[in-house]
Structures are given as C-alpha cells and as structure tokens.
Amino acid sequence: MSKKYILAFDQGTTSSRAVVYNALLKPIESVSRRHEQIYDEPGWVCHNAQEIFFNVVEAGKQAVSGAGINICDIVGIGVTNQRETTVVWDKVTGEPVCDAIVWLDKRTVGMCRKIKTDGFEPTIREKTGLLADSYFSATKMKWILENVPEAEKLAKKGRLAFGTMDSYLIFRLTGGKKHITDYSNASRTMLFNIKELKWDCELLKYFGIPEETLPEVVSSSGIVGHTECGIFGCEIPIAGIAGDQHAALFGQNCLQEGSVKNTYGTGCFILQNTGKKIVDSTKSGLITTIAWNIGGETTYAVEGSVFNAGSAIEWLINGLKLISDIKELEYILSETRDSDGVCFVPAFSGLGAPEWDMSARGSVFGLTLASGKNEIVRAVCEAIAFQVKDALDYMELLTGVKVSELKVDGGVSRNDYIMQFQADVLGKVVFRPQNIETTALGAAKLAGLAVGLFGEEQDCDSGSLFEPKMEFGVRDEKYAAWRKAVERSKGWIG
C-alpha cells in the first residue's frame, strides 16, 4: 500500500477531531479534544479561538503519532469546520480581539429584526440564498465592530481580519501567510453573492463591514497553502476546505443532483444536492447554499437547518441530569416505546427550518401526573426525528424530488432506536454507513482529490438500513400532536 496519507481536521461546535486516512480512504487513527463552551450572557455562546487552534494542532500530532506514521507521509490536509461561527483577529499577531461568536449565539436577534423592518431581507435572500437570522455571520461581525473597541482600532489600521473558523485555523497553520475561505463557508456569511460568486458591495455597505477584512475565496479542493514548518515539523499542503455540512454531503457521496443526507450533530442539517441549479427557496422555510466549488465549477444545495439535536441529549445529561450517559439513554429507549402524549420542542436557540423563529424557546407539553423521566427522555429523542421530517417534507415540495432514502451520519445516528423512529415518522428508508464520521471523511476526500491520491467518488462503507414499521395512522397522530406543541412554543419572547 502507498505510504501516503491524508490528515483531516474536523473542527466542530463542541470538539475538534483529527483523523488520519490511508490511500484507500480508511481511517487509521482519530483523536478528539473538547473545548470550553462560554456563556457570558443568556443567549450568548462563545468559543476561545486560540484554544481551538491549539487543540487542532495537538490532536493532529497525536493522531499522526498514534497511526505510527511519519509526518512527512501526510500528503494533504483537509479542513472542515463549524459554520457561521465568527472569528475576528489581528493580522499581525494572529490573536483574536474577542471570543469567537458561535452560530448558536442569539445576541444579534434585534439586528435581524431591524433588517426585516428596514425591508432589506428580500435583498439578502436574493443575493445570498439566506434569511436575516442571527445564525449567520454578518450580524456577528457587525456586533463585534460596534462593541469591541480593539476591533474598530485594528480596522482603521488595516490589521483586522474576519473569518469563519476555517479561515482562522488556516491563517494560523500557515503562519499568517493565507487569509482564505472556500465557497461553501463564504456562502454562510450573509455577505457573499452566490450568483456572482463574490463578496457583495451592497451587503458590505449595509452591514458596515470593510471588504479588506474579508478572506480570499478559494476552491473547496485544491492546494491553497502549506503549513508552517515549525508546527508539524515539515510543510504540508492544505488541499481541502468545506463547511462541516457540505463536507458531510461530499463524504456521503451525495454527488448527484437530488441526493440527500442528514447529519445529526449539535443540530441536524439536511442538505440536498441541486447540481448547477440555484433553487429559489424564498417561500419554503429552507435556505439555498453553495455545496462546494471544484475545478471552477460550483455545485449548489438546499438546506434545512435544525439548531438542536445532539445538544438536546446533552441537556438531558448535563442540564437536567435526568440520565447519566448514552448507555442509560439507550436503556430507556429500549424500555419505553411511547412518550405517552408528552411532546418536547428543543428550541433552545430558537427554531430553524422551516419556522425560523428566533423568539421560540424550548418547551414541554402534554405532561400528566403519570409522566415521568422515561416519557420526557423519549419525547426529546422523538423531537429530533420530527424536526427532520419537517425539513424534509418542505424540501420535497420545493425541489419536486421525492426522496426514497435518507443517508444519515453524525453522533446521534449511532442510536438505533432514534434511527428506527426516524424511518417510521418519515415513512422512508434510512441508511447509516458503517463510518458515520462523514464530515471528516468529506474533508479528506476533498484534499485527496486535490493531491491526486484518489478520485472524486469513492465507494461508501456498508452500513445499516432502517425500514419504516409504524402504521401511518399512529405516525400521523404523533406528528400532529408534535406540530401543535411547536406552534405553542413560537413567539415566546416578543
């Protein structure tokens, strides 16, 4: 076997993972390091970008060491990242001017309401495919410029750099030589014109963001720079970049128009490849995005963004302390086949697709004196599947493509009970590959493609099929009750 390897960095919301892949695209070592979640104010979510950078480097070194290979045998690095999370730093020192504002953060809800009041949201929709929502990066950048004095000072000196997490990591990995992002990440900022494929002057002016602070936009697959020798001991080509959900779409081999995947991470993100077509999602409750750009050709997608999935299970464990760990979750799901009328809406960060209600809050409905821990736990897990159904139903109406099989990945997809319930409420087959870390896999594929290690499409691992078993009448009754709960959770904060 060729002694050539790819190192993929999967920088997520709660942790950063480094995975070494061999020339057959098989993972041979993986190391993950968690980082702190910072909650300075209600609704605020922040990360220390420097902590994340150090974690990425250490995870990479440990993964290479654990794989028992020479660092010089790494022929390419792929980077994938939590999207929309905003980092602003000094171009000279590389130090962030404040904590990174995470995609879940809600401090700019008021700004987004003003955008709607100003009547500017249709312009954003037309140019970017996105809505005016605090989820995206532009209002986070605007908030930093208005509230962090150091940011304004550096901007006047021409030293301020803005980017999503991929931009910051690559800037640091290259020793400050490259301030770049790829098309998929650029399309999540609410500043990038996905039709003209460039930063949009009208949007920049509206948000008050200097264009010189923005990264250069590059291909998702291609050698765009090299790591500084002092970091890993030799220069390694950085050859693949994509936002995490776009990387998962690529990793799941959803390369054909109409193919769909859902990733169950902190949130759920359902993406459908629409090929070269920019689908107008204005009235659908979904958003339009760039999937990737390879060889000068841009592939688009539509997306249903659900903000809370794995985070809801984390809440059961660490917030309510109803369960101690995932094993107890599996035991409860095996013993509790019904939520007994209890419905849970995991709107901890508002509701994403298809409602896009920033003021909604997490809610529990249908409690009786007979309701207990098991019913609440079951309701939380069922809510994850119901949210996916919401988004996929809208997606089918928008694109006119009837989905027969949903490809799934991400941590929550390991749970057989949740995946079976997902198949039941969709009335569709759910396919889970053996390797569910398809986000890192997609980054590795993009990098390997650039350095000629393997082609665009690789055979997926074998996996598990979940076929629907629930009677339609039971499914429809459960879903109708959950939809009533969603309506009652909306508009919680005026």
C-alpha positions in Angstrom: 0.0 0.0 0.0 1.2 3.5 -0.8 2.7 5.3 2.2 0.7 8.4 1.5 -1.9 9.7 4.0 -4.4 12.5 4.4 -4.9 14.3 7.7 -8.4 15.7 8.2 -9.3 18.3 10.8 -13.0 18.3 11.7 -13.5 21.4 13.9 -16.9 21.2 15.5 -19.1 23.0 17.9 -18.0 21.0 21.0 -14.8 19.4 20.0 -12.0 19.3 17.3 -11.1 16.0 15.8 -8.1 14.9 13.7 -8.3 11.8 11.6 -5.6 10.1 9.6 -6.7 8.3 6.4 -4.7 5.9 4.3 -4.6 5.8 0.5 -7.7 3.6 0.5 -9.6 6.4 2.4 -9.8 4.3 5.5 -9.4 6.0 8.9 -6.5 4.6 10.8 -6.3 6.9 13.8 -8.6 9.5 15.3 -8.1 11.9 18.2 -10.7 14.3 19.6 -10.2 17.2 22.0 -13.1 19.1 23.6 -13.1 22.9 24.1 -14.9 25.2 26.5 -18.4 26.5 25.9 -18.6 30.1 27.1 -21.9 31.5 28.2 -21.3 35.1 29.3 -24.9 36.2 29.0 -28.2 34.5 28.4 -28.4 33.5 24.7 -24.7 34.1 24.2 -22.5 31.2 23.1 -18.7 31.8 22.6 -15.5 29.9 22.0 -11.9 30.7 22.6 -10.4 30.5 19.1 -6.9 30.2 20.3 -7.8 27.2 22.5 -9.4 25.6 19.4 -6.3 26.2 17.3 -4.0 24.6 20.0 -6.5 21.7 20.2 -6.4 21.1 16.5 -2.6 21.1 16.4 -2.3 18.8 19.3 -5.0 16.4 18.0 -3.2 16.3 14.7 0.2 15.5 16.3 -1.4 12.8 18.4 -3.3 11.3 15.5 -0.1 11.0 13.4 1.8 9.6 16.3 -0.9 7.1 17.1 -1.1 6.0 13.5 2.6 5.1 13.7 3.5 7.0 10.5 6.0 9.7 9.6 4.6 13.2 9.4 6.2 13.7 6.0 4.0 10.9 4.7 1.0 13.2 5.1 0.5 14.5 1.5 -2.5 16.8 2.2 -4.6 18.3 4.9 -8.4 18.8 4.7 -10.2 21.3 6.9 -13.8 21.3 7.8 -15.5 23.4 10.4 -18.5 24.6 12.3 -20.1 27.1 10.0 -21.1 30.7 10.6 -19.1 30.9 13.9 -17.3 34.2 13.6 -13.7 35.0 14.5 -12.1 38.4 14.3 -8.3 38.8 14.8 -5.2 40.9 14.4 -3.5 40.1 11.1 -0.1 40.9 12.6 -0.2 38.9 15.8 -2.9 36.3 14.9 -4.6 37.0 18.3 -8.4 37.2 18.3 -9.8 40.5 19.5 -12.6 38.7 21.4 -14.1 35.3 21.8 -15.5 33.7 18.7 -19.3 34.2 18.4 -20.8 30.8 17.8 -23.5 30.0 15.2 -25.9 29.3 18.1 -25.5 32.7 19.6 -28.6 34.9 19.8 -27.2 38.4 20.7 -28.0 39.8 17.3 -31.7 38.9 17.2 -32.5 42.6 17.5 -30.3 43.5 14.5 -32.1 40.8 12.5 -35.5 42.2 13.4 -34.3 45.6 12.2 -33.2 44.1 8.9 -36.7 42.9 8.4 -38.2 46.2 9.5 -35.9 48.0 7.0 -37.3 45.8 4.3 -33.8 44.6 3.5 -34.3 40.9 3.9 -35.5 40.3 0.3 -32.2 41.7 -0.9 -30.3 39.3 1.4 -32.5 36.4 0.2 -31.9 37.3 -3.5 -28.2 37.6 -3.3 -27.2 35.0 -0.7 -30.0 32.4 -0.5 -30.2 33.0 3.3 -32.6 34.7 5.7 -32.0 37.5 8.1 -31.2 35.4 11.1 -28.7 35.6 13.9 -27.5 32.1 12.8 -25.4 33.7 10.1 -22.1 35.6 10.3 -22.7 39.1 9.1 -24.6 40.4 12.2 -22.0 38.8 14.4 -19.2 40.7 12.6 -21.3 43.9 12.8 -21.8 43.4 16.6 -18.0 43.0 17.1 -17.2 46.1 15.2 -19.7 48.1 17.2 -19.0 46.7 20.6 -15.3 45.7 20.7 -13.1 48.9 20.7 -10.0 46.9 19.7 -11.7 45.7 16.5 -12.5 49.3 15.4 -8.9 50.4 16.1 -7.4 47.5 14.1 -9.9 48.0 11.2 -8.7 51.7 10.9 -5.1 50.4 10.8 -5.9 47.8 8.1 -4.9 45.0 10.5 -8.3 43.4 11.2 -9.2 40.0 9.8 -12.6 38.5 9.7 -13.4 34.8 9.0 -15.2 31.7 9.9 -13.3 29.1 11.9 -11.6 27.6 8.8 -10.2 31.0 7.9 -8.7 31.4 11.4 -7.2 27.9 11.5 -5.6 28.2 8.1 -4.3 31.6 8.9 -2.6 30.2 12.0 -1.5 26.9 10.3 0.2 28.9 7.5 1.9 31.3 9.9 -0.2 34.2 8.8 0.5 33.7 5.1 -3.0 32.8 4.0 -6.3 34.6 4.8 -8.7 32.5 2.9 -12.0 30.6 3.0 -13.8 28.4 0.5 -17.0 29.0 -1.4 -19.1 26.8 0.9 -18.1 28.7 4.0 -18.3 32.1 2.3 -21.9 31.3 1.3 -22.9 31.1 5.0 -21.8 34.7 6.0 -24.8 36.6 4.6 -22.2 38.7 2.7 -21.4 36.5 -0.3 -23.3 36.7 -3.6 -23.9 33.1 -4.6 -24.8 34.0 -8.1 -21.9 36.3 -8.9 -19.6 34.3 -6.6 -18.0 37.3 -4.9 -18.3 39.5 -1.8 -21.3 41.8 -2.4 -20.6 45.5 -2.1 -24.2 46.4 -1.3 -24.3 43.9 1.6 -20.9 45.0 2.9 -22.1 48.6 2.9 -25.4 47.8 4.7 -23.6 45.9 7.5 -20.7 48.4 7.6 -18.0 45.7 7.1 -14.8 46.7 5.3 -14.1 44.4 2.3 -10.3 44.3 3.2 -11.1 42.5 6.4 -12.6 39.5 4.5 -10.7 36.4 3.3 -9.9 35.5 -0.3 -12.4 32.9 -1.5 -10.8 29.7 -3.0 -11.8 26.3 -4.3 -13.0 23.7 -1.9 -10.5 21.2 -3.4 -7.0 22.5 -4.4 -3.7 23.2 -2.8 -4.2 26.6 -1.3 -1.2 26.9 1.0 1.2 24.9 3.3 1.5 24.6 7.0 4.4 26.5 8.6 7.3 24.1 9.1 7.5 24.7 12.8 4.0 23.4 13.6 4.3 19.8 12.5 8.0 19.6 11.5 7.5 19.9 7.8 5.4 21.8 5.3 2.2 20.0 4.4 -0.2 21.1 1.6 -3.6 22.4 2.7 -5.7 20.9 0.0 -9.4 20.8 1.0 -11.8 23.2 2.8 -15.5 23.0 3.3 -18.1 23.8 5.9 -19.0 20.7 8.0 -22.4 20.0 6.4 -21.0 20.5 2.9 -18.1 18.1 3.7 -20.6 15.6 5.0 -22.6 15.8 1.8 -19.4 15.2 -0.2 -18.4 12.4 2.2 -21.7 10.6 1.8 -21.2 10.6 -2.0 -24.2 12.8 -2.5 -22.6 14.0 -5.7 -25.7 13.5 -7.9 -28.5 16.1 -8.2 -31.3 15.1 -5.9 -29.3 13.1 -3.4 -29.9 13.9 0.3 -28.1 13.5 3.6 -28.8 14.5 7.2 -26.1 15.0 9.8 -27.1 14.6 13.5 -24.6 16.6 15.5 -25.2 19.5 17.8 -28.0 20.3 15.4 -29.5 18.5 12.4 -28.7 19.6 8.9 -30.5 18.2 5.9 -28.8 19.0 2.5 -29.9 18.1 -1.0 -27.6 18.4 -3.9 -29.2 20.6 -6.6 -26.3 20.5 -9.1 -25.6 23.6 -11.0 -29.1 25.0 -10.3 -29.7 27.7 -7.7 -33.1 26.7 -6.3 -35.2 29.7 -5.1 -36.0 28.8 -1.5 -37.6 32.2 -0.7 -41.0 30.9 0.3 -40.1 27.4 1.5 -38.6 27.8 5.0 -35.4 26.4 3.7 -32.2 28.1 2.5 -30.0 27.9 -0.6 -26.3 27.4 -0.2 -23.1 26.6 -2.2 -22.3 22.9 -1.6 -18.7 23.2 -3.0 -16.6 24.6 -5.8 -14.2 22.2 -7.5 -12.2 23.0 -10.6 -14.1 26.2 -11.2 -17.5 24.5 -11.2 -20.0 25.4 -8.4 -22.4 22.9 -7.0 -25.4 24.2 -5.1 -27.7 22.7 -2.4 -30.8 23.5 -0.5 -30.7 23.0 3.3 -33.0 22.5 6.2 -31.1 23.8 9.3 -32.3 22.4 12.7 -30.5 24.1 15.6 -30.8 21.5 18.4 -30.4 17.7 18.2 -27.4 16.3 20.0 -27.5 19.4 22.2 -30.9 18.3 23.4 -29.5 14.9 24.5 -26.5 16.8 26.1 -29.1 18.9 28.0 -30.7 15.7 29.4 -27.4 14.5 30.7 -25.6 17.7 31.8 -28.5 20.2 32.2 -31.4 18.3 33.7 -29.2 15.4 34.8 -32.2 13.1 34.0 -29.8 10.5 32.6 -26.1 9.8 33.4 -24.9 8.8 29.9 -25.7 7.5 26.5 -26.0 3.9 27.8 -28.8 4.9 30.1 -30.4 6.7 27.2 -30.4 3.5 25.1 -31.8 1.5 28.0 -34.7 4.0 28.5 -35.5 4.0 24.8 -35.5 0.2 24.7 -37.9 0.0 27.7 -40.1 3.0 26.8 -41.8 2.5 23.4 -44.0 5.6 23.7 -43.8 9.1 25.1 -47.4 8.7 26.3 -48.5 12.0 24.8 -45.6 14.1 26.0 -44.2 16.4 23.3 -40.9 18.3 23.5 -39.8 21.2 21.3 -36.0 21.7 21.5 -36.0 25.4 20.6 -33.1 26.3 23.0 -31.7 28.6 20.3 -35.0 29.4 18.6 -36.4 27.4 15.8 -34.6 26.9 12.5 -36.1 25.4 9.4 -38.9 25.7 8.5 -40.2 28.2 11.1 -37.1 30.4 11.6 -38.5 31.9 14.8 -35.7 33.4 16.8 -38.0 34.1 19.7 -39.2 30.5 20.2 -38.0 28.6 23.3 -37.7 25.0 24.4 -40.9 23.7 25.7 -42.5 20.5 27.1 -46.3 19.8 26.6 -48.7 17.0 27.4 -47.4 16.3 31.0 -49.7 14.4 33.4 -49.2 13.0 36.8 -48.3 9.8 35.1 -45.5 11.3 33.1 -42.0 10.5 34.3 -38.4 10.7 33.4 -38.7 8.0 30.7 -41.5 9.8 28.9 -39.6 13.1 28.8 -36.4 11.4 27.6 -38.4 9.6 24.9 -40.1 12.8 23.8 -36.8 14.6 23.5 -35.5 11.9 21.1 -38.7 11.8 19.1 -38.4 15.6 18.6 -35.1 15.2 16.8 -36.8 12.9 14.2 -39.9 15.2 13.9 -37.7 18.2 13.1 -36.0 16.3 10.3 -39.4 15.3 8.9 -40.5 19.0 8.9 -37.4 20.0 6.9 -37.5 17.0 4.5 -41.2 17.5 3.8 -40.6 21.1 2.8 -37.5 20.0 0.7 -39.6 17.6 -1.3 -42.2 20.3 -2.0 -39.5 22.8 -3.0 -37.4 20.7 -5.3 -40.1 18.3 -6.6 -37.8 15.4 -5.9 -39.4 12.5 -3.9 -36.8 11.2 -1.6 -36.8 7.4 -1.1 -33.8 7.0 1.1 -32.2 9.4 3.6 -28.5 9.0 4.2 -27.5 9.8 7.8 -24.4 10.4 9.8 -23.1 12.1 13.0 -23.1 11.1 16.6 -26.8 10.8 17.3 -27.1 8.5 14.3 -25.3 5.8 16.3 -28.6 5.3 18.2 -30.6 2.5 16.6 -33.8 3.5 18.4 -33.7 7.1 17.2 -32.9 6.0 13.6 -35.7 3.5 13.6 -38.1 6.2 14.8 -36.7 8.5 12.1 -37.6 5.9 9.4 -41.0 5.4 11.0 -42.0 9.1 11.0 -40.6 9.7 7.5 -42.1 6.6 6.0 -38.7 6.2 4.2 -35.6 4.0 4.4 -32.8 5.4 6.5 -29.2 4.4 5.5 -26.4 4.7 8.1 -22.9 4.0 6.8 -20.5 2.0 8.9 -18.3 5.1 9.2 -20.6 7.8 10.5 -17.8 10.4 10.7 -18.5 11.6 7.2 -17.7 15.3 7.9 -14.0 14.4 8.4 -14.3 11.9 5.5 -15.5 14.6 3.2 -12.6 16.9 4.1 -10.2 14.1 3.5 -11.8 13.3 0.1 -11.6 17.0 -1.0 -7.9 17.1 0.0 -7.1 13.7 -1.5 -8.8 14.7 -4.8 -6.5 17.8 -5.0 -3.3 15.9 -4.4 -4.2 13.1 -6.8 -4.5 10.4 -4.1 -8.0 9.3 -5.2 -10.9 10.3 -7.3 -14.0 12.3 -6.5 -16.3 9.4 -5.9 -15.3 6.6 -3.5 -17.3 3.5 -2.5 -19.2 4.1 0.7 -18.8 1.7 3.6 -21.5 -0.9 4.0 -24.0 0.1 6.7 -27.3 -0.4 8.3 -30.8 0.0 6.8 -33.8 1.1 8.9 -37.1 0.5 7.2 -40.4 2.1 8.4 -42.6 -0.1 10.5 -45.0 2.2 12.2 -48.6 2.3 11.0 -49.4 5.5 9.1 -52.3 6.4 11.5 -50.1 6.2 14.5 -47.4 8.2 12.8 -49.8 10.9 11.7 -51.3 11.2 15.2 -47.9 11.6 16.9 -46.7 14.1 14.3 -49.9 16.2 14.6 -49.5 16.4 18.4 -45.9 17.5 18.0 -46.8 20.2 15.5 -49.3 21.6 18.0 -46.5 21.8 20.5 -44.3 23.6 18.0 -47.0 26.3 17.4 -47.3 26.9 21.1 -43.6 27.3 21.6 -43.3 30.1 19.0 -43.1 33.8 19.7 -42.2 33.1 23.3 -40.1 36.3 23.6 -41.5 39.4 22.0 
